[in-house]
Amino acid sequence: MIDKIFCNGNIFTQDKENPFANAFAIAHGKIVAVGGNEEVLALRTPNTKLETLNNKTVLPGFNDAHIHIWKVGNLLTYMLDLRGVRSIDEMQQRIFDYAQKNPQLEWIQARGFNEALFPDERMPTKFDLDKVISDRPVAVIRTCAHQLIVNSKALELAGINSQSQTPAGGEIKKFESGELKGHFTETALGLVMNKIQAYNADQYKVMINAAQKEFLKLGITSATDPAVMPDLLEVYYSMEKNDELKVRVNAIPIRLPDGATKALPLPKLFNSDFLNVNTVKFFADGGLSGKTAALKRPYKNSNDYGVLRLEENLFFQLALEAQQAGFKIATHAIGDAALNLVLKVYEGINASATPSSLRRAGVVPHRLEHVGLPSQKNLEDMKRMNVSAVMQPIFLYELGKNFIESLDDAYLSYVYPCKTILNYGINLSLSTDAPVVKDFNPMLCIQSAVERKDIAGNVIAATEKISVEEALFAYTMGSAIANGDENNRGSIETGKFADFIVLDKNPFETISSALSIIKVQSTFIGGKKVY
């Protein structure tokens, strides 16, 4: 029996075989027919509920394939949000005020500063934090989440001094005198962060629920949390069991957490309508905006090549183990040096894997997260191995100033090359990596892919612009493909979840600079209105 029919819509299905429709029918939360009004309405029974779309534009729900769900919620609940601060003075005042309002907190934690927005573009040090708080430990994460500034009290409690050993794949920054700056990068963050009491299950639920509420407002019906620790994974299992997940979640457990000396055990494969666990995560390098992404050429006006976090043999062993257990691999790799390493390992594990672990004509469809500066060979390898590129063009908008200042002209000419990815026939998936960026509105990300402008209006790598059609497909079907979910979501198509959104304007008839002001009027999951 057909439960509902939605008719009289301007429906862009994202199904390339049937790209446009006026109506669709739903039964038990899934789409059972798509087409013109007359043919779909002919399926109506006396018990079918009819809803008119009033010629509004309808799309499949957005699928953010790389967004740190609990961290988005953390900045809405338990952590001080410093994104957008314009000076160290402003940052200090915000931290001081937050500490005054929260005397119960043992640690003061904050995230989001970007030194490129400061007048002198200076990276803060422990002394800047000591000036405002000296009696409690303070830990402030840069917006990219790959760098950390702490005060002297935090160094003391963490037992870190100038003789402390730097972990492989990280940095402990020092002044010329040898004194600690209180500045850590990449794997070295774990030296401090592992000393802070972890959030409990109830707190994680508060964060996840806060994030879900915002997602539904923006039309995000599926989201991938790309670095999940075991305690958080248990919370996702619990929420799935108790029907508390409001968006469909792909949780990607991490294998080598910061500061760890050995890998975490593989989780169990899991699949349900609202939770999938079928991929594991590695980090090959750092962030481009903070100049820790691993490059083959140095950053502009420096001798710094970034940080390569993975040792090849260990990466190969852990990735092969995961693949043979049935998992896909997702690896954070931005710079060309990191991409070289990761793709070499992907090729090696595909060649070494047992037949039972292989899919899609003998090639496991792994993922690359970010793909900031791929070489031609990287692109050829990605195409040959059917690797998805999970990219964030919204970085150009919020972090473009960093790229302009830190990359040479050749790198800058193709950074985050969305068009080239498509030209090579590689699956492109769009996402935001929030809370690295403050605004995770999918329409702003789409606008950034189309216009390639930073917040000041500078165009970055203009030849890498893509069309609205291409960007929307990448944010729906492209992400479904990257997640291995193309058979149940990503398009308004028979047999798939009835997850869709109603917009107040048609993005195909909207000038590119106004895409981000298009509003989601309604969000539906499984055919039920949830916003």
Buried (B, 14 or more C-beta within 10 A) or exposed (E): EBBBBBBBBBBBBBBEEBEEBBBBBBBEBBBBBBBEBEBBBEBBEEEBEEBEBEEBBBBBBBBBBBBBBBBBBBBBBBBBBBBEBEBBEBBBEBBBEBBEEEEEBEBBBBBBBBBBBBEEEEBBBBEBBBBBBEEBBBBBBBBBBBBBBBBBBBBEBBEBEEEBEBBBBBBBBBEEEEEBBBBBBBBBBBBBBEBBEEBEEEBBBBBBBBBBBBBBEBBBBBBBBBBBBEEBBBBBBBBBEEEBBBBBBBBBBBBBBBBBEEBBEBBEEBEEBBBBBBBBBBBBBBBBBBBBBBBBBBBBEEEEBBBBBBEEEBBBBBBBBBBBEBBBBBBBBBBBBBBBBBBBBBBBBBEEBEEEBBEEEEBBBBBBBBBBBBBEEBBBBBBBBBBBBBBBBBBBBBBBBBBBBBBEEEBBBBBBBBBBBBEBEBBBBBBBBBBBBBBBBBBBBBBBBBBBBBEEEEEBBEEBBBBBBBBBBBBBBBBBBBBBBBEBBBBBBBEBBBBBBBBEBEBEEBEBEEBBEBEBBBBBBBBEEBB
